[in-house]
Structures are given as structure tokens and as C-alpha cells.
Amino acid sequence: MVSEKKMVKDIMCPIEDYEFVDVETSLCDALALLKKNHQKAQADPKKPFHKTMFVKDASGKIVGKLSAYDLTKGLVPEPVKRPAISRSFYSVLSSRALEVADDVHDMQQRFKWLHSTFSELIQQESRKKVKDIMSPAYPLLTEEDTINKAIYIMFKENIRQPMVTRDGKVVGVVRLLEIFEELLEVLGDECFLGP
């Protein structure tokens, strides 16, 4: 039977299992490190492999994280991130042909990358710095918190991997995978539903 007293410290992944990069690291170098670690994990399945890396500033403090989502989002060129509705939308409505032509040209340039190859996109965007694409990382749990609190924090704050602290120092990360495994272990072969 599963212990009812499990805490965050019992299910967290130790922070030492993760890779760290500096805020000034390029996206290219971060991806290369991730690829190298993925290859090591494939060769040795016992070696932990995390698709998330943490970002440290010059003082060594964790200031962000790079998840698979952040890394992929980092490939989107900056001009595309401008607001979607532009003058062209209103120009079309008012049918001013010259303004529309300029705005259509601008839109074509902004989305030109959609017609390039994936390799070209990576080559073009991989010069970005980690600090420009990382998500902020805030320690939101202590190792003495309950698993219920971890679930609450994950969904209230919309953070998939909250960091865990001990005496103010980051010591681990809680992932959905561990919570899911606990759920399956507690649930057992039957559900708690009545007749």
C-alpha cells in the first residue's frame, strides 16, 4: 500500500539531474548539449534524460528554464511575434490599394520563413541567446509541501515543472510524470467509486 504521507521531496527529480546553461548561451549551443545528452540516454537507458535545462546568471542563480516548448518557440522569428492584426486589416476594409500592397508585402516578409526548410529555420534562428527565449523559473514549492499542493501550484500558476527548495536553495523539480505515476500507484486495480 502506498504511504499517505508522501511529500514533494519523495517524488521530485533532483536538480543535479538537469543540465544548466548560462544566460548568454546561444540557442544552437543549448540544442547541441540537449542532443548530446539525448544520445547518451539512448545508449544508457538508466541515465536520466530531461528535455528541460535550467538557465543560470553570472552569479550562478537559476533565473530561467528551457523546456522543449521554449526551445521550439525560440525558432519562431521575432518579426512574426508582432501583433497579428495590422493596418492591412483595416486597409482592406477601407480598400486603399497602396496601403494594402505595402502591408501585404510586409506580411509576406514576416511569414517568408514558413516556406523555408526546417534546417534553414534552425540555422537562421539558432543564433538567439538563451535569455531571449527562456521561461522564467521561480521556486514555488518546498520539499515538505504535499503532493496536493504541488498539483495546485502547477495548475494555478500554469507551470509544468515547479522548482522545489530546501532552506531557500533549489534542490529539485516536480514533473507531471511523477504525479501521474503516484496517481496510478494509489489508484491500484480499482477506482474508489461506489456502487
LUMDOTOR-997777 format. One line per field, with one value per residue: residue number from 0; residue in one letter; chain; z negated, x, y negated of N, C-alpha, C, CB in turn. Coordinates in pm, 1 decimal. Glycine has a CB too. Example, Ala and Ser with C-alpha at 12.3 -4.5 7.8 and 13.67 -1.06 7.14 Angstrom:
! LUMDOTOR-997777
num: c(0  1)
residu: c(a  s)
chaine: c(A  A)
n_up: c(-780.0  -708.0)
n_east: c(1319.0  1285.0)
n_north: c(569.0  225.0)
ca_up: c(-780.0  -714.0)
ca_east: c(1230.0  1367.0)
ca_north: c(450.0  106.0)
c_up: c(-780.0  -787.0)
c_east: c(1320.0  1290.0)
c_north: c(330.0  -3.0)
cb_up: c(-904.6  -572.5)
cb_east: c(1130.8  1408.4)
cb_north: c(447.3  59.8)
! end
This chain:
! LUMDOTOR-997777
num: c(0  1  2  3  4  5  6  7  8  9  10  11  12  13  14  15  16  17  18  19  20  21  22  23  24  25  26  27  28  29  30  31  32  33  34  35  36  37  38  39  40  41  42  43  44  45  46  47  48  49  50  51  52  53  54  55  56  57  58  59  60  61  62  63  64  65  66  67  68  69  70  71  72  73  74  75  76  77  78  79  80  81  82  83  84  85  86  87  88  89  90  91  92  93  94  95  96  97  98  99  100  101  102  103  104  105  106  107  108  109  110  111  112  113  114  115  116  117  118  119  120  121  122  123  124  125  126  127  128  129  130  131  132  133  134  135  136  137  138  139  140  141  142  143  144  145  146  147  148  149  150  151  152  153  154  155  156  157  158  159  160  161  162  163  164  165  166  167  168  169  170  171  172  173  174  175  176  177  178  179  180  181  182  183  184  185  186  187  188  189  190  191  192  193  194)
residu: c(m  v  s  e  k  k  m  v  k  d  i  m  c  p  i  e  d  y  e  f  v  d  v  e  t  s  l  c  d  a  l  a  l  l  k  k  n  h  q  k  a  q  a  d  p  k  k  p  f  h  k  t  m  f  v  k  d  a  s  g  k  i  v  g  k  l  s  a  y  d  l  t  k  g  l  v  p  e  p  v  k  r  p  a  i  s  r  s  f  y  s  v  l  s  s  r  a  l  e  v  a  d  d  v  h  d  m  q  q  r  f  k  w  l  h  s  t  f  s  e  l  i  q  q  e  s  r  k  k  v  k  d  i  m  s  p  a  y  p  l  l  t  e  e  d  t  i  n  k  a  i  y  i  m  f  k  e  n  i  r  q  p  m  v  t  r  d  g  k  v  v  g  v  v  r  l  l  e  i  f  e  e  l  l  e  v  l  g  d  e  c  f  l  g  p)
chaine: c(A  A  A  A  A  A  A  A  A  A  A  A  A  A  A  A  A  A  A  A  A  A  A  A  A  A  A  A  A  A  A  A  A  A  A  A  A  A  A  A  A  A  A  A  A  A  A  A  A  A  A  A  A  A  A  A  A  A  A  A  A  A  A  A  A  A  A  A  A  A  A  A  A  A  A  A  A  A  A  A  A  A  A  A  A  A  A  A  A  A  A  A  A  A  A  A  A  A  A  A  A  A  A  A  A  A  A  A  A  A  A  A  A  A  A  A  A  A  A  A  A  A  A  A  A  A  A  A  A  A  A  A  A  A  A  A  A  A  A  A  A  A  A  A  A  A  A  A  A  A  A  A  A  A  A  A  A  A  A  A  A  A  A  A  A  A  A  A  A  A  A  A  A  A  A  A  A  A  A  A  A  A  A  A  A  A  A  A  A  A  A  A  A  A  A)
n_up: c(0.0  72.7  -84.2  -267.7  -338.8  -166.0  -43.2  140.2  156.6  182.6  439.4  618.7  883.1  854.3  865.7  961.9  1164.0  1392.6  1678.1  1699.5  1833.2  1931.8  1925.8  2149.0  2337.9  2666.0  2858.6  3035.9  2913.8  2679.8  2785.1  2899.8  2672.3  2552.9  2747.6  2735.9  2475.4  2505.1  2682.8  2519.9  2323.7  2474.9  2531.9  2277.3  2097.5  1823.2  1747.1  1645.7  1847.6  1929.2  2092.4  2035.2  1951.6  1714.9  1659.5  1572.0  1416.5  1417.7  1153.5  1079.5  1005.2  1053.2  1310.5  1509.4  1731.3  1987.3  2168.7  2377.7  2518.4  2497.6  2637.9  2894.1  2948.8  2957.1  3211.8  3371.8  3576.4  3471.2  3594.6  3652.2  3416.9  3366.1  3316.4  3445.7  3587.7  3816.9  3982.1  4233.9  4216.2  4155.5  4370.7  4585.5  4536.9  4585.7  4841.6  4955.7  5187.3  5216.3  4952.2  4871.5  5041.9  4948.8  4687.4  4731.9  4854.6  4636.7  4460.0  4607.6  4601.4  4327.0  4285.1  4448.2  4367.4  4325.2  4557.7  4588.6  4539.3  4258.9  4163.5  4259.3  4110.6  3847.1  3867.9  3919.2  3688.3  3467.1  3356.1  3160.0  2815.8  2511.8  2300.1  2429.3  2500.2  2291.9  2030.1  1736.2  1418.3  1115.5  779.3  628.0  451.9  145.1  19.7  -177.6  -120.6  -33.3  202.0  305.8  286.8  471.1  709.7  711.0  731.5  980.9  1163.8  1091.6  1127.8  1383.2  1449.1  1554.0  1441.2  1146.5  935.4  649.8  315.6  47.6  -253.2  -121.9  99.7  430.2  485.7  632.5  879.1  961.9  1165.8  1401.3  1475.3  1251.9  1070.9  1204.4  1203.8  928.0  894.7  1039.3  884.4  633.8  705.4  787.2  874.8  889.0  895.0  672.2  670.8  567.3  548.4)
n_east: c(85.2  44.9  216.1  42.0  157.4  337.9  553.4  648.8  928.6  960.1  893.3  1014.1  1245.4  1592.3  1775.3  2030.9  2022.0  1964.7  2062.1  2256.8  2270.0  2426.4  2296.5  2384.4  2433.2  2406.4  2116.0  2175.1  2399.2  2276.6  2089.1  2266.3  2387.5  2166.2  2107.8  2338.9  2313.0  2075.8  2152.2  2336.2  2160.8  2006.1  2193.8  2247.6  1998.2  1952.7  2052.4  1945.0  1738.5  1648.8  1430.5  1429.0  1624.3  1802.3  1860.8  2126.1  2238.1  2516.4  2597.9  2541.3  2287.8  1970.9  1773.3  1596.2  1426.5  1459.1  1245.2  1129.0  924.5  988.8  1231.2  1147.6  963.1  1142.4  1241.3  1075.1  1072.6  1148.6  1005.9  756.7  628.9  505.3  199.5  -92.7  -307.2  -293.2  -229.9  -306.0  -536.2  -734.2  -698.1  -776.7  -1044.7  -1112.7  -1036.6  -804.2  -579.2  -291.0  -188.3  -268.3  -116.1  145.3  125.0  60.8  295.6  470.1  362.0  410.0  687.8  729.9  630.6  777.2  953.8  800.3  801.8  1051.4  1304.0  1312.3  1570.0  1690.5  1547.9  1629.3  1904.0  1895.6  1768.2  1905.5  2102.6  2009.1  2002.0  1991.3  1873.6  1682.2  1479.8  1405.7  1189.5  1068.5  1187.9  1067.7  1109.7  859.6  771.9  834.0  1036.2  892.6  628.7  296.5  189.4  -54.2  -47.1  153.7  25.6  -179.2  -27.8  97.3  -116.0  -254.3  -59.9  12.7  244.9  452.8  666.6  739.3  989.6  1165.8  1247.3  1491.4  1558.9  1574.7  1731.4  1745.0  1653.7  1529.5  1286.8  945.7  764.9  498.0  491.8  585.8  381.6  166.8  248.6  233.3  -41.9  -137.8  -26.5  -152.5  -416.9  -439.9  -576.1  -842.7  -1101.2  -1199.7  -1468.9  -1808.1  -2087.9)
n_north: c(119.6  -224.0  -490.7  -731.5  -960.0  -1076.3  -1329.2  -1626.0  -1603.8  -1331.8  -1263.0  -1432.4  -1527.2  -1529.5  -1834.9  -1816.6  -1632.7  -1766.3  -1964.3  -2264.2  -2591.6  -2897.7  -3233.3  -3371.1  -3181.2  -3045.0  -2956.6  -2755.2  -2626.8  -2535.6  -2356.4  -2172.9  -2064.4  -1945.0  -1753.5  -1592.9  -1487.9  -1348.1  -1148.6  -1011.0  -916.2  -742.6  -547.9  -456.4  -361.4  -387.7  -626.5  -942.7  -1150.7  -1469.2  -1687.6  -1945.8  -2230.0  -2422.7  -2770.8  -2977.3  -3281.2  -3516.8  -3507.0  -3253.9  -3192.5  -3039.6  -3149.1  -3100.9  -2869.2  -2624.0  -2460.3  -2188.9  -2305.3  -2582.3  -2584.5  -2510.5  -2714.4  -2921.2  -2908.3  -3052.4  -3331.1  -3665.1  -3893.4  -3784.2  -3769.0  -4002.8  -4195.5  -4034.4  -4154.4  -4403.1  -4721.1  -4645.7  -4493.1  -4681.3  -4846.1  -4687.7  -4676.3  -4941.7  -4963.4  -5085.4  -5077.7  -5114.9  -5119.4  -4869.4  -4706.7  -4763.5  -4666.5  -4399.9  -4314.2  -4348.8  -4158.8  -3925.2  -3917.6  -3884.4  -3628.1  -3469.8  -3273.3  -3046.9  -2909.8  -2812.7  -2555.6  -2327.0  -2295.5  -2531.1  -2717.9  -2654.9  -2710.1  -2984.5  -3091.8  -2995.6  -3147.5  -3305.9  -3412.8  -3226.3  -3366.8  -3517.1  -3349.3  -3183.9  -3061.8  -3219.1  -3104.7  -3011.1  -2928.2  -2751.0  -2565.6  -2386.2  -2119.8  -1995.5  -2031.1  -1916.7  -1663.8  -1730.2  -2009.3  -2060.8  -1987.4  -2178.5  -2419.2  -2378.9  -2394.6  -2627.7  -2826.5  -2769.5  -2619.1  -2372.3  -2238.1  -2292.3  -2435.0  -2309.7  -2388.7  -2379.3  -2513.6  -2760.4  -2706.3  -2577.8  -2247.9  -2055.3  -1935.6  -1914.1  -1702.1  -1643.3  -1376.8  -1224.2  -1279.2  -1166.0  -896.6  -847.1  -876.0  -653.7  -452.1  -485.0  -455.4  -188.0  132.6  88.4  -159.9  -427.2  -450.4  -429.3  -187.5)
ca_up: c(0.0  86.1  -201.7  -254.5  -387.2  -71.1  -24.7  263.1  156.3  216.6  582.6  703.5  950.8  801.1  959.0  1019.5  1283.3  1503.9  1735.0  1678.3  1931.8  1895.6  1996.7  2274.8  2428.1  2786.1  2877.7  3104.0  2815.8  2589.9  2859.8  2915.3  2542.6  2538.8  2840.1  2680.7  2360.3  2557.1  2737.3  2404.4  2259.4  2561.3  2516.9  2141.1  2051.8  1679.0  1729.2  1658.9  1955.4  1916.7  2207.4  1980.0  1897.0  1635.0  1701.8  1459.5  1447.3  1389.4  1012.2  1056.9  962.6  1157.5  1347.6  1612.5  1776.8  2129.9  2191.2  2520.8  2574.4  2511.0  2745.3  3022.0  2964.1  2989.2  3355.7  3441.9  3595.7  3392.1  3660.6  3652.1  3284.3  3358.4  3314.9  3568.0  3664.6  3854.1  4062.9  4355.9  4190.8  4168.8  4507.4  4672.8  4515.0  4648.5  4981.1  5003.4  5255.5  5191.1  4815.3  4869.7  5108.7  4856.8  4573.8  4780.4  4871.0  4502.0  4408.9  4681.4  4549.4  4190.5  4285.8  4550.1  4304.2  4333.8  4684.6  4589.3  4480.9  4114.8  4144.5  4280.4  3996.3  3732.8  3894.3  3908.4  3555.2  3359.1  3301.6  3046.1  2684.2  2420.9  2220.2  2508.6  2525.4  2172.3  1944.5  1601.3  1326.6  977.9  683.4  574.5  355.9  57.7  21.5  -278.4  -72.8  4.8  345.4  340.9  308.6  598.2  816.6  707.4  784.3  1124.1  1244.9  1059.5  1186.2  1520.0  1454.8  1564.1  1362.0  1041.6  863.4  508.4  236.2  -91.1  -315.9  -22.7  211.8  520.5  472.8  720.8  971.1  967.4  1301.8  1412.8  1486.1  1118.0  1011.7  1274.5  1152.2  794.4  914.1  1079.2  771.9  532.4  759.5  788.5  977.6  892.2  865.0  543.2  693.2  500.5  639.4)
ca_east: c(0.0  120.6  212.4  -43.4  235.0  440.1  564.5  715.9  1065.6  957.6  866.8  1084.2  1371.1  1699.1  1819.2  2158.9  1995.2  1937.3  2171.9  2249.6  2336.6  2437.6  2201.3  2443.4  2449.2  2322.9  2018.2  2247.7  2477.9  2182.7  2036.2  2374.9  2400.8  2048.3  2124.7  2444.0  2256.6  1975.5  2226.4  2388.8  2047.8  1967.2  2296.4  2236.0  1862.7  1949.4  2093.3  1828.2  1740.3  1542.7  1420.8  1435.3  1751.6  1787.2  1946.7  2184.8  2300.3  2660.7  2621.4  2509.5  2148.4  1879.3  1684.9  1501.8  1434.3  1437.2  1175.7  1117.4  834.9  1064.4  1329.9  1075.6  909.6  1255.9  1267.3  985.6  1140.9  1094.8  904.2  626.2  569.9  430.9  55.0  -145.4  -391.2  -212.3  -300.0  -359.9  -673.3  -821.6  -682.8  -860.5  -1182.9  -1134.6  -995.6  -699.1  -493.1  -147.1  -160.5  -285.8  0.1  259.0  103.5  69.0  438.4  524.3  316.7  480.7  824.6  725.2  598.7  859.9  1017.2  712.2  828.6  1189.5  1313.4  1333.2  1714.2  1715.6  1490.7  1717.6  2028.2  1866.0  1724.9  1983.9  2197.5  1946.1  2055.6  1901.3  1799.5  1573.1  1372.6  1376.2  1076.2  1117.9  1179.6  1050.6  1084.5  724.6  742.9  940.3  1034.1  797.0  491.8  224.5  169.7  -173.6  -5.5  227.5  -75.5  -244.2  66.3  118.3  -228.1  -286.0  43.2  36.7  385.9  458.0  775.8  779.3  1112.7  1149.1  1358.0  1521.5  1630.2  1593.1  1814.6  1674.0  1705.2  1462.4  1179.7  833.0  712.3  368.3  514.6  589.6  247.4  86.3  288.2  173.5  -185.4  -158.1  8.0  -256.9  -543.2  -438.9  -652.5  -983.2  -1124.0  -1264.3  -1610.4  -1906.1  -2175.8)
ca_north: c(0.0  -348.5  -576.6  -850.5  -1073.7  -1120.3  -1473.2  -1666.3  -1551.0  -1190.0  -1241.0  -1530.2  -1491.9  -1615.9  -1938.8  -1773.6  -1551.0  -1856.4  -2042.4  -2408.4  -2676.2  -3038.8  -3320.2  -3416.6  -3066.9  -3053.6  -2850.1  -2648.3  -2552.2  -2467.2  -2241.7  -2075.4  -1997.9  -1859.9  -1640.6  -1506.9  -1417.1  -1255.2  -1034.9  -936.4  -847.3  -631.3  -444.7  -404.1  -397.4  -416.9  -766.0  -1030.4  -1249.6  -1568.8  -1777.8  -2080.6  -2275.3  -2543.8  -2881.3  -3049.8  -3409.7  -3521.6  -3474.2  -3113.1  -3179.6  -2992.3  -3259.7  -3060.3  -2731.2  -2599.4  -2334.2  -2156.6  -2407.0  -2707.1  -2567.6  -2512.0  -2850.2  -3006.9  -2903.6  -3145.0  -3459.9  -3776.9  -3976.9  -3717.2  -3783.5  -4129.4  -4172.4  -3972.4  -4247.2  -4519.3  -4821.2  -4584.2  -4450.4  -4797.7  -4895.9  -4605.2  -4718.5  -5071.8  -4940.6  -5174.8  -4980.2  -5129.3  -5076.4  -4724.2  -4647.2  -4772.9  -4577.5  -4261.9  -4287.9  -4334.1  -4029.0  -3820.7  -3911.9  -3831.5  -3485.2  -3404.6  -3158.3  -2930.0  -2840.3  -2763.5  -2422.0  -2326.2  -2318.3  -2674.0  -2788.7  -2634.4  -2783.3  -3127.2  -3135.1  -2935.9  -3245.9  -3372.9  -3379.7  -3156.1  -3465.8  -3573.1  -3250.7  -3105.3  -3095.5  -3247.2  -2990.7  -3056.3  -2820.4  -2769.3  -2460.0  -2337.4  -1973.8  -1948.0  -2051.5  -1795.4  -1642.5  -1808.5  -2148.1  -2063.2  -1986.8  -2309.4  -2518.8  -2354.8  -2440.0  -2767.4  -2911.6  -2721.2  -2581.8  -2226.6  -2182.5  -2386.7  -2403.9  -2277.7  -2441.6  -2339.7  -2625.5  -2866.1  -2661.2  -2487.5  -2111.4  -1960.8  -1975.0  -1820.2  -1689.4  -1576.0  -1233.6  -1164.9  -1288.1  -1065.6  -765.5  -835.6  -856.0  -514.1  -365.4  -498.5  -405.1  -42.6  203.2  44.7  -300.6  -446.6  -481.1  -342.4  -109.9)
c_up: c(0.0  -40.9  -173.4  -286.5  -288.5  -51.3  108.0  269.4  198.3  365.9  674.9  771.6  894.5  907.6  1026.3  1145.5  1409.1  1553.2  1706.4  1790.8  1880.2  1978.5  2133.1  2375.7  2549.3  2789.4  2942.5  3004.2  2718.0  2658.3  2877.5  2785.7  2520.1  2626.9  2785.7  2564.0  2402.5  2612.0  2625.1  2338.0  2343.6  2549.0  2378.8  2083.4  1902.2  1650.5  1744.6  1774.5  1938.9  2038.4  2163.7  1928.8  1815.2  1673.0  1578.1  1506.9  1406.3  1244.6  980.5  1011.7  1080.9  1185.6  1452.9  1643.5  1925.0  2143.3  2341.4  2588.9  2596.8  2626.5  2882.2  3050.5  3003.2  3137.0  3435.2  3454.5  3522.4  3465.5  3659.2  3519.8  3264.9  3359.2  3450.6  3652.3  3691.5  3930.5  4185.0  4336.5  4212.1  4309.4  4604.6  4658.7  4584.8  4794.9  5035.7  5058.5  5222.5  5050.5  4805.4  4931.1  5017.6  4741.5  4615.0  4799.0  4734.6  4442.9  4479.4  4630.7  4410.1  4189.5  4392.1  4494.9  4310.4  4458.2  4695.5  4532.0  4330.4  4083.4  4159.7  4162.4  3875.2  3750.2  3874.2  3763.8  3441.1  3301.5  3181.5  2916.3  2600.3  2343.1  2295.6  2529.9  2401.5  2107.1  1807.1  1513.6  1184.1  887.7  617.2  469.0  263.3  57.5  -81.3  -237.4  -33.9  156.5  391.9  368.4  440.2  715.9  825.4  770.2  935.3  1207.8  1214.5  1130.1  1331.0  1542.5  1450.9  1474.4  1253.8  969.9  714.6  432.3  101.0  -148.4  -214.6  97.1  297.0  514.3  568.3  803.8  962.6  1109.5  1298.9  1416.3  1348.8  1049.8  1074.9  1223.4  1011.6  803.8  947.9  964.5  664.5  580.0  758.2  900.1  986.4  855.6  731.5  556.1  621.1  599.6  727.2)
c_east: c(88.9  106.9  127.5  36.0  340.6  433.7  635.4  856.7  1071.7  938.3  945.7  1206.0  1478.4  1747.6  1951.2  2140.6  1976.4  2065.7  2147.1  2323.8  2336.1  2338.6  2252.9  2465.7  2359.3  2224.9  2086.0  2325.8  2388.4  2125.3  2141.5  2394.9  2284.5  2060.7  2227.8  2389.4  2150.2  2043.9  2285.4  2277.7  1999.6  2067.0  2289.4  2100.8  1852.5  1987.6  1970.7  1845.7  1620.6  1546.6  1424.4  1575.8  1723.2  1894.7  1994.6  2240.6  2447.8  2692.8  2592.0  2366.8  2063.5  1777.6  1581.8  1513.6  1404.2  1373.2  1175.8  1027.5  909.6  1162.7  1262.9  1019.8  1019.8  1290.2  1178.8  1056.4  1070.0  989.2  763.6  554.2  499.2  281.4  2.3  -229.9  -310.5  -297.4  -364.2  -503.9  -770.0  -814.6  -769.6  -1005.7  -1211.0  -1093.3  -899.0  -586.2  -345.0  -108.2  -170.1  -163.9  122.1  244.5  109.4  215.6  504.2  486.4  388.8  623.2  828.0  705.4  674.7  922.3  931.3  739.4  974.1  1189.8  1335.4  1480.6  1748.3  1663.7  1582.5  1846.6  2008.1  1842.7  1813.9  2089.4  2139.3  2012.9  1947.7  1814.3  1679.7  1457.7  1331.7  1246.1  1132.5  1101.3  1174.6  1034.1  949.3  686.8  861.2  929.9  937.6  651.2  428.8  217.4  47.3  -136.9  71.5  130.4  -142.2  -154.8  83.4  5.5  -269.9  -189.0  75.1  186.6  394.4  562.9  818.3  905.7  1083.2  1271.2  1370.0  1605.9  1665.6  1677.5  1735.0  1738.5  1638.9  1352.4  1070.1  779.5  576.7  384.3  514.8  453.3  155.8  119.6  233.8  24.4  -215.1  -128.3  -99.9  -387.0  -548.6  -523.0  -796.9  -993.3  -1197.1  -1411.9  -1699.1  -1993.3  -2263.7)
c_north: c(-124.7  -431.3  -699.8  -977.1  -1121.8  -1271.2  -1499.6  -1607.0  -1404.6  -1163.9  -1333.5  -1467.5  -1584.0  -1714.4  -1900.0  -1689.1  -1635.9  -1922.8  -2189.5  -2479.1  -2819.1  -3120.2  -3364.4  -3303.7  -3084.7  -2936.6  -2729.9  -2563.1  -2475.9  -2342.4  -2132.6  -1996.7  -1901.2  -1735.5  -1541.2  -1424.0  -1316.0  -1130.4  -948.8  -854.6  -729.8  -516.3  -378.9  -446.7  -428.2  -561.6  -855.4  -1129.2  -1340.9  -1659.9  -1923.8  -2106.8  -2401.3  -2644.3  -2957.1  -3184.1  -3405.0  -3484.4  -3327.5  -3087.9  -3131.4  -3103.3  -3220.8  -2912.9  -2725.5  -2462.5  -2306.2  -2259.9  -2538.5  -2699.0  -2574.1  -2651.7  -2947.6  -3007.9  -2999.9  -3280.4  -3574.1  -3861.0  -3915.0  -3738.7  -3917.4  -4100.0  -4126.4  -4069.4  -4372.9  -4618.7  -4756.7  -4539.5  -4566.1  -4856.4  -4816.9  -4649.0  -4851.6  -5072.5  -5045.5  -5088.2  -4993.9  -5083.7  -4925.0  -4656.4  -4650.4  -4674.3  -4430.8  -4222.8  -4264.6  -4197.8  -3914.2  -3806.1  -3848.4  -3680.2  -3406.4  -3275.3  -3031.8  -2846.9  -2794.1  -2621.6  -2435.6  -2352.2  -2465.6  -2756.0  -2776.4  -2713.8  -2933.7  -3170.5  -3086.4  -3029.7  -3321.3  -3328.7  -3312.4  -3255.9  -3523.0  -3475.3  -3171.6  -3150.4  -3128.6  -3122.4  -3044.4  -2934.6  -2845.3  -2666.5  -2439.1  -2186.1  -1915.4  -1972.0  -1918.0  -1783.4  -1720.7  -1954.4  -2159.8  -2068.3  -2123.9  -2416.9  -2502.9  -2413.7  -2582.8  -2861.7  -2876.0  -2693.9  -2430.5  -2163.4  -2280.8  -2338.8  -2390.2  -2329.0  -2372.1  -2452.0  -2733.6  -2828.3  -2562.6  -2349.4  -2012.5  -2023.8  -1869.4  -1821.3  -1619.9  -1424.6  -1166.4  -1170.8  -1183.7  -924.9  -742.8  -808.2  -709.8  -418.4  -367.8  -435.0  -253.0  14.1  158.5  -101.9  -310.5  -478.3  -380.8  -269.7  -195.0)
cb_up: c(-123.9  208.8  -243.9  -347.7  -516.2  63.6  -143.6  273.2  18.3  139.7  609.9  619.9  1109.3  750.2  885.7  916.6  1260.7  1462.5  1888.3  1540.1  2071.4  1917.0  1912.6  2247.0  2355.7  2914.4  2964.1  3209.4  2739.0  2547.3  2996.8  2955.8  2428.4  2574.8  2980.1  2634.2  2261.5  2666.8  2830.9  2301.4  2235.4  2707.9  2539.4  2050.9  2084.6  1603.2  1831.7  1527.7  2095.5  1785.2  2286.1  1866.9  2011.1  1484.3  1799.8  1392.3  1374.7  1419.4  923.5  956.1  907.2  1114.4  1398.3  1738.2  1698.1  2212.0  2134.1  2541.4  2481.2  2381.0  2729.4  3021.1  2834.1  2911.0  3406.7  3366.0  3745.0  3349.9  3804.0  3679.1  3179.4  3476.7  3272.3  3531.7  3588.5  3938.4  4106.5  4398.1  4048.5  4065.7  4550.6  4638.9  4364.5  4573.6  5068.7  4888.8  5403.2  5211.2  4715.9  4945.6  5240.4  4802.3  4508.6  4913.9  4944.9  4411.0  4426.6  4831.6  4544.7  4111.5  4306.6  4599.3  4160.6  4332.7  4802.4  4506.7  4547.0  4053.8  4244.6  4411.6  3963.2  3714.7  4037.7  3992.3  3531.0  3408.4  3410.6  3041.6  2612.9  2323.5  2178.5  2641.9  2632.6  2072.4  1937.4  1538.8  1345.6  965.0  576.0  686.1  427.9  -88.4  -3.3  -411.6  47.3  -55.6  377.6  227.7  190.2  610.2  791.6  562.5  713.9  1151.5  1225.2  906.7  1103.9  1623.9  1337.6  1705.4  1451.9  940.2  887.7  487.0  215.7  -99.6  -384.4  -87.2  160.7  666.3  331.4  640.8  1119.1  863.6  1391.8  1538.2  1557.8  1031.7  1030.2  1427.5  1152.1  713.1  1025.6  1199.4  712.0  497.9  901.4  657.3  951.8  796.3  978.8  467.7  843.5  406.3  560.1)
cb_east: c(-96.5  72.5  354.7  -166.6  301.0  423.2  640.9  721.9  1127.0  848.3  720.0  1127.9  1359.8  1817.6  1834.7  2238.4  1871.3  1835.2  2185.8  2308.7  2267.1  2582.9  2170.0  2574.3  2416.9  2410.5  1899.2  2342.7  2569.9  2067.7  1984.9  2506.5  2406.9  1920.7  2168.0  2565.0  2196.9  1889.6  2338.4  2452.8  1932.0  1957.1  2435.7  2353.9  1768.1  2043.5  2204.7  1803.8  1739.1  1557.6  1292.5  1331.3  1857.8  1794.1  1871.4  2296.1  2225.9  2715.2  2535.9  2602.4  2094.2  1807.0  1766.8  1523.0  1337.2  1571.2  1029.4  1060.6  713.8  1139.0  1404.6  961.1  841.7  1375.4  1247.0  848.0  1150.2  1207.8  945.6  642.8  676.3  468.9  -17.2  -229.2  -524.2  -90.3  -203.6  -274.0  -687.0  -784.2  -536.1  -845.1  -1212.2  -1058.6  -1117.1  -647.7  -511.1  -104.8  -257.8  -414.2  30.4  272.2  -30.3  -9.4  507.0  473.6  164.5  481.0  885.9  613.3  451.5  970.8  1048.9  567.0  794.9  1284.7  1428.5  1287.3  1796.1  1649.6  1350.4  1748.9  2077.8  1744.2  1585.5  2050.5  2237.9  1794.0  2109.0  1982.0  1892.3  1625.6  1416.7  1491.1  970.9  1042.4  1301.0  928.5  1198.8  624.9  707.7  929.2  1173.2  824.2  490.0  82.8  153.6  -278.6  81.5  319.9  -182.3  -279.4  203.1  130.3  -344.6  -281.3  168.4  -15.3  467.2  484.0  895.3  665.0  1219.9  1130.0  1340.7  1597.0  1757.1  1653.6  1946.8  1674.7  1687.0  1405.7  1232.6  720.1  811.1  294.7  646.3  693.6  188.0  109.8  440.7  198.1  -238.3  -70.3  141.8  -279.5  -563.8  -487.0  -648.2  -1069.4  -1205.2  -1196.0  -1642.5  -1993.0  -2263.2)
cb_north: c(-0.5  -429.4  -617.6  -839.8  -1037.9  -1048.5  -1539.8  -1819.5  -1566.6  -1122.0  -1258.6  -1652.0  -1505.6  -1530.5  -2073.4  -1694.8  -1465.3  -1962.8  -2017.4  -2447.6  -2666.7  -3090.4  -3442.7  -3485.2  -2933.7  -3054.7  -2899.0  -2706.8  -2647.0  -2563.3  -2286.9  -2146.5  -2102.1  -1938.3  -1691.1  -1592.0  -1516.8  -1322.7  -1084.1  -1033.3  -945.2  -677.7  -504.9  -454.9  -285.8  -322.7  -806.1  -1106.8  -1181.3  -1651.1  -1750.1  -2099.6  -2302.7  -2511.5  -2976.8  -2965.6  -3526.6  -3660.7  -3563.4  -3057.2  -3315.3  -2858.5  -3375.6  -3141.0  -2641.1  -2608.0  -2338.5  -2011.9  -2429.8  -2739.2  -2433.7  -2407.8  -2896.6  -2963.8  -2762.8  -3159.9  -3492.6  -3866.6  -4002.8  -3566.8  -3767.2  -4224.2  -4299.0  -3850.4  -4281.2  -4477.1  -4932.6  -4465.0  -4394.9  -4904.1  -4889.1  -4454.0  -4730.3  -5179.0  -4936.5  -5270.2  -4992.8  -5274.5  -5143.0  -4683.4  -4720.8  -4915.8  -4607.5  -4245.4  -4405.3  -4448.0  -4014.4  -3851.4  -4052.9  -3898.9  -3466.7  -3501.2  -3190.8  -2973.7  -2931.7  -2858.3  -2339.6  -2191.8  -2235.0  -2721.7  -2734.1  -2485.0  -2755.0  -3161.4  -3088.3  -2811.2  -3345.7  -3342.9  -3506.2  -3067.4  -3579.6  -3618.1  -3154.0  -3115.8  -2977.9  -3368.9  -2892.8  -3152.0  -2811.5  -2764.1  -2329.5  -2396.9  -1920.1  -2016.6  -2148.6  -1795.1  -1491.1  -1800.8  -2198.6  -1939.3  -1876.0  -2347.5  -2506.6  -2205.0  -2348.9  -2790.6  -2903.0  -2824.8  -2646.0  -2186.9  -2146.9  -2405.7  -2512.7  -2123.6  -2590.8  -2198.3  -2575.7  -2982.4  -2595.6  -2542.2  -2063.7  -1849.1  -1990.5  -1857.9  -1611.5  -1623.4  -1206.9  -1235.9  -1430.6  -1074.2  -752.1  -963.1  -948.6  -479.9  -407.2  -646.4  -456.2  10.6  350.1  129.1  -370.2  -556.2  -481.6  -422.8  -18.2)
! end
